[in-house]
Amino acid sequence: MNVLMLAPEPFFQPRGTPISIHFRIKALADLGHRTDLITYPLGEDLAFPNFTIFRVPNLLRLRRIKIGPSAAKLPLDGLMVVKTLSALLRRRYDVIFSHEEAGWFGAFFGRLFRIPHIYDMHSSLPQQLENFNFSRSRALKGIFDALERYVLRNSKAVIVICRDLLDYVKDQGFAGKAVFLENFMDFADFAAAPPSPEEVAGIRATVAPGGEKIVLYAGNFEPYQGIPLLIEAFAQVRSRAVLLIVGGVKAEHDAARKMAEKLGAGGRIAFVEKVAPRKVPLYVAASDVLVSPRVSGTNTPLKIYSFLKAGKPFVATRLWTHTQVLDDSVAVLADPNPESFAAGLTDALETEEAQTRAREAKRRADRDYIYPRYLEKITEALNKATGR
């Protein structure tokens, strides 16, 4: 089939939704479909079979687009509307496949051109207004609610990435359209080879030259990620360990380092600026304990799945964002306060029970989070949309 994909994101950049979009495109290519992607001007060009990328012009000369809602996205989305209309007038498509707020005009054009529309629902957009502190306006939230219902009503299939969104779509009365597809694919799944022992040893020698155990956080520095909680908790850990934070930029590292120094843990924390997603598995392989200290939100973090596949002790906050997937048999779950999270870190670093949980996590991931199942779900969404 010919698929027109709409992605209002800087693609490709190493962050949540673009990573998810990457694997959607790969799956469509591997299934033999052709995809035309309309997206923002920023990002790295990627090559897939039967894939073409069309970028809107960078009229505002933007150099960065922050995660979540922002005023900068408005003119870019307007340009995407124009480019989408142009594409639909030039070529016949079998499916329109929209991400995030592109669902608003993707569903409209789907009705106008009588093309089935798939909405890839990475989050609830009205909820994003609060999660990213963009606006608490009831009027604006009401508009977002109405637009979201319009998209759900006018989509033939709705991909949801976590149980929270699945429950939401069911509550809205669209259970029959939902396709539950967790974002469990990771770049390590397609690596030509795992990190070499020499590469792993090099990381360990740099980060933990005294033979300490390494606790790894990999991700951005958005407030919902809980970096302050992690640092405050690690400062209370008395095990022989270092905390390695991979992600973010120098200014964010400087602020985190000051906090760690005030807590007396400055010498036990190492920082690495944001790396390409393909390099993250090296840091995972070099670490002893993995963490996700999220403090808010309801979507499941992408990193959960790669961490489960790693078969290493994993500490996460006992919040719905994690417990949709995790339980006490596969992870060390801690309350979102420094004392509880510190106890969880100590447990993961020192106990055999944490190792047992890690082995069970890998067993479950090797059974459930595999590429053939991912392809089945993409096919299910296409079949729902087209009636094939």
N, C-alpha and C positions, 0 to 999 in steps of 0.2 A: 504494500500500500504506500501511497504518498502521504506523508505526515507533515503538517505544518505545526511546528512547536514554537510557543511564545514564552520567553523567559525574561522577565523584567529584573535581571540580575547582572552584575559584572561577571561575565562568563568567558574563560574559566578563571576563577580565583579560589584558593583553598579555604572555603568556608561552607557551612552547612548545606544550603539549598543548591548552590552550584555543584557541589560534590554529588548530591542526589541526582541532579539533572545530567551530569556526566554519565552516570550508570544507566539512566533511562535511555539516553542516546545510544550507548553501547549495546544495550539489550535489543533495541529496535533494529540496529544494524545487524546484530548476530541472528535475528529472526528473519532477515531478508527484506526489511522495509527501508524506504528512502525517507530521510528527514531533512527538512529545511528549517533552520533555527533562526528566529528573529530575536535579537537580544541587544543589550546595551553596548556602548562603544568601548568600554574598558574590559580587559581580560585577555587571556592567552588563547590563541587559535589552536584548536585540537583537530586531529585528523581521524575520521572514522570512514568505513566504507559507506557509499551512498549517502553522504552527509555534506551539507553546504550551510555555511553560517553567513547571515546577513546582519550587519550592525547598523544601528541608527547613528547619524552624525553626532559628534561631540560639540554641539554649537556653544555650550557654556564652558568648554575646555576644562571639564572636571577631571581631577586626578585621583579622586577617591570617592566611593559611595559607601556610607556607613551601613552596618547591618541594621535591619529593621526599617520602619517607616521613616521617611525623610522628605522634606520639601524638594530636594534635588531630584527626586524620582519623578515628580509631576511632569516636567517638560519632556523627560526621556520617555515616559509612558505615552505622552501625547504623540511623540514621533513614532513610537511603536504602533500606535493605532493607524497612522498614515501608511507606514511600511507594510502592515498586515493587509490593509485594504488593497494596496498595490499588488502584493503577492497573490491575493485571492483573485484579482482581476486578470492576472497573467497566467495562472496555472490552476489546474483542477486538483484539489486535494481530497483524499478519502476521509481524513480525520484532522480536526484541530485539537491540539494537545497543549493546554495552558497551565502555567505555573503561577502561584501567588495571585497578585491583583490583575494579572493579564487575563484571568478567568472572566473578569467583568466584560471586556470587549471581545474576548474569545467566544464566550457564549452568545453574545449579540451577533457577531459575524457568522457563527454557526447557524443561528436561526435565519439570518438574512440570506445566506448562500445555501441553506439546506444541507449543511455538512455536520455530521455527528461531532459533538464536543466532549472531550475528556478533561476533567478538572483535576489537576494534581494538587491536592490540598495539603501543603506542608505545615499549615497552621491555620487557626481561625483568625482572620484579619482584624475583626473587632477586638479580639483579645490582645493582638499585638500592640494596639494603641496604649493599653495599660502596661503590658510587659516591658515595653521600651520607653515608658514615661513620655510618649509623644503627645498625648492629649487625654484629658479626663472629661472632655466636652460630651454631654449626653446627646446633643444634637448630632455631633460628628459620629459618635458610636452608633446612633440610630441609623444614619446613612449607610455606614459600613455593614450593619446588620441586614438592612434591606438589600444591599448589593450582593451580599453573600447568599442570601436566600434566593435571589434572582439567578445566581450562577448555579446553585444546587438544583434548582427547578429546571434549568435549561441545559443541563449536562446529561449526556446519556450514561456516563460512568464517572465515578468520583473515587480517585485513589486517595486513601488515608494512610498515614505513615505510623500511627500509634493508636492504641486502644482508646485513648481519650477522644481523639477525633472520630474514631469509629462510633463511639457512643453518641457523640454530638450529632453526627449525620443521621444516625438512627432516630434520635430524639426529634430531629427536624422532619422526619417522615420519609427519608430517602434511603432506607436500608437496602432496598433492592438495587440501588446504583453503586453501592460501596464495594470497593476492592481493597482489602487490607494488605498493604505491601510495606512492610517495615524496611527501613534503609539499612539493611544489614550487609550490603556489599562494600568491600574495602579494597584499596589499591594493592594491599598485600595479597589479596586473592588472585591477582593476575600478574604478580611479579615473576620475572623469569627465574629468579632464585631467591631464597631467603637471605637475610643479611649474613655475611660471612663471619666466622669467628674472629677474624682479624679486625673487621669493622666494629664488632661489638666490644672487643677488648679495647679498641681505641677510645670509644665513648666512655667506657668504665674507667680507663686510666685518666681521662681528662676530668670527669665529673667526680669520681670517687677514688682518688689516688691512694687513699689509705685503706682501701678494701671495704668501705662502707656499703651498706645496701642503698639502693636508689629507689626513691618514691617519685613516680612520674605523673605530672599533670601536662596534658597536651590540649591546647585549645586557645580560644581568644580570651580577652579580658573584659568582656561585657559584664555588667553588674550581676546578672542572673547566674553567672558561672561560679560565684562564691570564692574568688581568689583570696579576699581578706580572711574568710573563714578558714581556708586551707592553711594560710600562713600562721594564723593565730593558733590553730590546732597543732601544726607541726612544731611550733616553738615549745609546746608542752611535751613532745615525745622525747623520751630519754634513750631510746634505742640508738644504736650506732648506725646512723643513716643520714643521707642527704636528700634534699628535695630538688628535683630537676623540673623546671617550668619551661616548656617548649611552646612558643607562640607569643603573639603580641609584638610590640615595638619598644624601642629604647626608652621612650618617655614613660611608658607603662611599667617597664622593668625598674626604672629609677624610683618610681613611687612605691612599688612593691618592696624594693630593696630597703628603702627607708623604714617602712613598717617593720620588716624583719629585723633590722638593726635595733630598733626601739625595743623589740621583744627579746633581744639577745640571740637571735637565730641567723643573723646576717651571714656568718661564715659557713652556714650549713645549707645555703640555698644557691643554686646555679641557674642561670637564665640563658636561653637560646632564643633568638628572634625567630619569627615565623618562618617555617621551612615548607618546602613543597610537600604535598600529601604523600608522595611516593617515598619520602625520607622518614616519615613518622614511624613506620614499622621498625626501622633501625633503633630508634630510641626506645620503643616498646620492648624490643628484644634485649636491649642492654639494661633494662630496669627489673626490679624485684617486686615492686608493688605499684599498682595503677590506681588512679583516683578520679572521681567525678564529684566535686563538692557543690553541685548546683544548689541554689537556695530558693529559686522560684521558677515558674513556668510549668507547663503540663506536657509539652512535647518530649519525646524520648531523644536524648542526645545520640548522634550518630556514633560517637566513640564507644558507646556501650557494647556494640556488636563486635567491633574489632578487639576490644579488651577481653570479652568473653572467649573469643577464638584464641587469644594468646595463651590461655591456660595459666595465668598468674594471679595471685591474690589481688582482689579488686575491692576498693572501699568506695562507697557512694552514700549520699544522704538518703535517709528513709523518707522520701517524698514520692508522690505519684509520678513525677517526671521519670523516676527510676523504677519504681515498684510495678509499673505496667509490664516490665520485662524481668526485673530482678527479684529474687527472693533470698531467704537466708541460706538456701542450699547451694547458691552459686556465688554469693558475694557477701562481704562484711558490710552490713547496713548500719548506719549511725544517724542519730538525730542531728539536725542542722545547727549544732552549737559547738564551740571549740572543744569543750571537755569531752563530749561524746565522740566527736570525730577523731580527737587525739587517741582515745581509747581504741577506736576502730583501726587506726593506723598501727598502733602497738600490737594489736591482735594480728593484723595482716603480716607484720614484720617478724613476729616471734612464734606464732603457734602453728602446729601441724594441722589443726582444724581448718585454718585458712588455706592451706595447701590442698586439703581434701575438697574444699569448695571450688578451688580453681580447676581441679581435675574434672569435677562434675560440670563446671561451666563449659569447658572445652568439649566434653562429650556431647552436651546438649547443642552447642553451636555447630559442631561437625555434623549433627543430624538435621538440624532445623534451618540453619542459615547458610544455604548453599545456592549456587548460581542456577541450577536447573529449576529450583523452586521460584527463584526470582523471575526467570523467563516465563514460567507458567502464569504468574500473576500479571505480568505485562500483557500476555496473550489474553488473559481473562478480561482485562480492561478493554482491550481492542475489540474483543468479541461482544462485550456488553454494548459498546458504543455503536458498532456496525450491525449488530444482529446476526453476525456470521456464526 
